[in-house]
Amino acid sequence: METITLFQLCLYPQEPMSFAPHVWKTLLPLRLLNVPFKTELVTLTQLREELPQRLGLASVTVPIIVIRAQDGVERTIMDSYEIARYLEKMYSSPLKSIYAPAGNGAPEDTIAGRAHARFIEQWVDKCMAHELRPCVLHTSYARFPESGDRADLKSRAHFLAKCGRAKLDELTAQNADRVWLKEQYARARKQLGLINLLLEERHQRGEPGDFLAGTKPTHADFCVFAFYPYSLTNPSLVRNTWRHPDLPYVSRWLEAMFESGLVSKEELLPEDIDSVETLD
């Protein structure tokens, strides 16, 4: 029997970096399909400096899984879409699928579900995340302590090198500008509004379930959800997008994700939005 190891970023030993978005696209399918797996937590420094040499790769990004066959041969899969396809092929069943919510439909249902998830993932990464990112890069950077027992200055430096000091300073200044912030939140909310519309239309047609494809979450839901933990470093962003009054079906969908048992609020940063102002 093969063993699977999922590499996951961490800020501190034994504390996963829950706001790293893309790993959720693998973690949730693993849980839905009840796949036995091990998690290995790595810092950003280890991801950049140690894992490539250890795995024999030029560079490593997350999510990445290492599959060890019974004969000891290992292979790696590093793209979330390819990981999802592999998990579906190897671990789906007539009752559980990450693409076909019924789990027992025709092969065409799985093919259509995979195409739907792929489209949603590409749209999220190129459109929705594009509008969320300017509001969270500076708050994500702030999660790396500068001093104390938990300080990891090398990982903090790796994060800064990827973002760029000039860009980070620019975003920090923009997020302090109320006019810019209001307009940026509106742009992000417009993108999430597409998800709200899909969910609202399902409700209006009388179709059961609060997920994108019905009563059970699929990989399409996971691709969207991945950027909710990412947003939690900035409670103001969460209040003005995911939990905005104009997006009631998105908020309802979030609660359905938690009620699914695949993810708990305790795994994530707290929302802390009760005292946060809504900017309209």
Secondary structure, DSSP 8 states (H G I E B T S, - for coil): --EEEEEEEEEETTEE-TT-STTHHHHHHHHHTT---EEEEE-HHIIIIIHHHHHT-S---SSEEEEE-TTS-EEEE--HHHHHHHHHHHH--SS--SS-TTSSS-HHHHHHHHHHHHHHHHHIIIIIHHHHGGGTHHHHHTTS-SSSTT--HHHHHHHHHHH-HHHHHHHHHHHT-HHHHHHHHHHHHHHHHHHHHHHHHHHHTT---SBTTBSS--HHHHHHHTHHHHHTT-HHHHHHTTT-TT-HHHHHHHHHHHHTTS--GGGS-----TT-----
